[in-house]
Amino acid sequence: MSDPVLSIRGLERSYVTPARTLTVLKGVDLDVYPGEVVGLIGPSGSGKSSLLHAAGLLERPTAGHLTIDGEEVTGLNERARTRLRLQRVGFVYQFHHLLPEFDARDNVALPMRIAGASMEKARARAAEVLTQLGLGERLTHQPAQLSGGEQQRVAIARALANGPRLLLADEPTGNLDPTTSQAVFDALRQLAKTTGVAALIATHNMELAGHMDRVFALKDGHLEERPAESHAY
């Protein structure tokens, strides 16, 4: 088996409030491999977003170690963390956060432009990824001209535009109807398989969770793998 893209060991995350210290992650261990789609389930407040934010270097854990693509990243300074996020990590959220004044292609091209790519190369790559996601005929449509499912596919394309090694998604289909949710997830899964990106997806959708390679549940700060036939928490 190949080496994991994301490796987490002993991850802890606590938040200090005026009343108390709240610990939401208590020694979490997790590996996610290339081309693998891993589900993360658990009730609201269980720490799913905290785990994703730590994995994506958006928050620093209280304790523990993270490795992304073979590089120990726990102690990196902010500049190095920002660089690594841009180059190796893609994010998808429940709400697409597309820029309304840009068309689909230029929304996807934006992170590549920030990374230094020319407009020509960025637009060509954006068109390629959007076409892979079934939006080849919608490149010059603005977000308001796209359906909810199409907008979320653009958001997925944007997250994958820079060729990240790790894709982190927080309820990526939570704002969509069941049929559209399945279609968007199928497109994301297919792209993960063809590109080799490692995907960690937090979801409340148990039906979608059943289509993932592995599923882990967060409960009382601990991560437990669930058997493929039962993902209820």
GIKAVEN-V624915 format. One record per run of one state. SS is the DSSP state (a for helix, b for strand, c for the rest). FROM is the first residue (numbers start at 0). LEN is the number of residues. If there is no record, write none. Layout:
# GIKAVEN-V624915
ss=(SS/SS)
from=(FROM/FROM)
len=(LEN/LEN)
This chain:
# GIKAVEN-V624915
ss=(c/b/c/b/c/b/c/a/c/b/c/b/c/a/b/c/b/a/c/a/c/b/a/c/a/c/b/c/a/c/b/c/a/c/b/c/b/c)
from=(0/3/16/20/33/36/41/47/55/62/68/70/72/77/88/92/102/103/114/118/132/141/142/145/147/160/165/170/177/195/197/202/205/209/213/219/221/226)
len=(3/13/4/13/3/5/6/8/7/6/2/2/5/11/4/10/1/11/4/14/9/1/3/2/13/5/5/7/18/2/5/3/4/4/6/2/5/7)
